[in-house]
């Protein structure tokens, strides 16, 4: 992809909204306002503005909240989809969520982000990088986003993550991304989703202070 005059590149990875078959709550729909506020607070803390390029995958939950927050600041966003967009929409955006009173408008929000003039979308990204062939498609996408961020930033690597601190494995989730960035010596700005879950249950309105990783 070609870019305008961004002077900084950050990668984002975050948990998706809980699916209906998830046994232990991690990111139920009710936590969205707390998560959005925490992401915005992190962007403020890092002084991220219009000259920053954000790279993320675009799944419902953390990724789309990050994309929306970046666009609200006048920043550009690159979405890396491991599949073509209709398949990604089915598997990572418009799937059956955990039962909730919160309306599920993630598909509309995804399409609105895609249509934004400051957004570039690379579909079927995992089919374009033989260097990571054979990996889980989501893991491939994580590695591809890292490589692109390093290339664009002249060797620097910076990750913002909305993460519960769980297992790092080859599944291509946020834990996998955190582990991959650590192995590359990148900087990690961790928004711990666990206090957000607790705060939402307690009726709090202010996001907990982000932590390092």
Secondary structure as the mmCIF struct_conf table of DSSP 4:
data_model
#
loop_
_struct_conf.conf_type_id
_struct_conf.id
_struct_conf.beg_label_comp_id
_struct_conf.beg_label_asym_id
_struct_conf.beg_label_seq_id
_struct_conf.end_label_comp_id
_struct_conf.end_label_asym_id
_struct_conf.end_label_seq_id
BEND BEND1 UNK A 5 UNK A 5
STRN STRN1 UNK A 8 UNK A 14
HELX_LH_PP_P HELX_LH_PP_P1 UNK A 15 UNK A 15
STRN STRN2 UNK A 16 UNK A 16
HELX_LH_PP_P HELX_LH_PP_P2 UNK A 17 UNK A 18
STRN STRN3 UNK A 19 UNK A 19
TURN_TY1_P TURN_TY1_P1 UNK A 20 UNK A 21
BEND BEND2 UNK A 23 UNK A 24
BEND BEND3 UNK A 26 UNK A 27
HELX_RH_3T_P HELX_RH_3T_P1 UNK A 29 UNK A 31
HELX_RH_AL_P HELX_RH_AL_P1 UNK A 32 UNK A 45
TURN_TY1_P TURN_TY1_P2 UNK A 46 UNK A 47
TURN_TY1_P TURN_TY1_P3 UNK A 50 UNK A 51
STRN STRN4 UNK A 52 UNK A 56
TURN_TY1_P TURN_TY1_P4 UNK A 60 UNK A 60
STRN STRN5 UNK A 61 UNK A 61
HELX_RH_AL_P HELX_RH_AL_P2 UNK A 62 UNK A 72
TURN_TY1_P TURN_TY1_P5 UNK A 73 UNK A 74
STRN STRN6 UNK A 76 UNK A 80
BEND BEND4 UNK A 82 UNK A 83
HELX_RH_AL_P HELX_RH_AL_P3 UNK A 85 UNK A 92
TURN_TY1_P TURN_TY1_P6 UNK A 93 UNK A 93
BEND BEND5 UNK A 94 UNK A 95
HELX_LH_PP_P HELX_LH_PP_P3 UNK A 96 UNK A 96
STRN STRN7 UNK A 97 UNK A 97
HELX_LH_PP_P HELX_LH_PP_P4 UNK A 98 UNK A 99
BEND BEND6 UNK A 101 UNK A 102
HELX_RH_AL_P HELX_RH_AL_P4 UNK A 106 UNK A 115
BEND BEND7 UNK A 116 UNK A 116
TURN_TY1_P TURN_TY1_P7 UNK A 117 UNK A 118
STRN STRN8 UNK A 119 UNK A 122
TURN_TY1_P TURN_TY1_P8 UNK A 123 UNK A 124
HELX_RH_3T_P HELX_RH_3T_P2 UNK A 125 UNK A 128
HELX_RH_3T_P HELX_RH_3T_P3 UNK A 130 UNK A 132
TURN_TY1_P TURN_TY1_P9 UNK A 133 UNK A 134
BEND BEND8 UNK A 135 UNK A 135
HELX_RH_AL_P HELX_RH_AL_P5 UNK A 137 UNK A 152
TURN_TY1_P TURN_TY1_P10 UNK A 153 UNK A 155
STRN STRN9 UNK A 158 UNK A 163
TURN_TY1_P TURN_TY1_P11 UNK A 170 UNK A 171
BEND BEND9 UNK A 173 UNK A 173
HELX_RH_AL_P HELX_RH_AL_P6 UNK A 174 UNK A 183
TURN_TY1_P TURN_TY1_P12 UNK A 184 UNK A 185
STRN STRN10 UNK A 187 UNK A 192
HELX_RH_AL_P HELX_RH_AL_P7 UNK A 193 UNK A 202
TURN_TY1_P TURN_TY1_P13 UNK A 203 UNK A 203
BEND BEND10 UNK A 206 UNK A 206
HELX_LH_PP_P HELX_LH_PP_P5 UNK A 207 UNK A 210
STRN STRN11 UNK A 211 UNK A 212
#
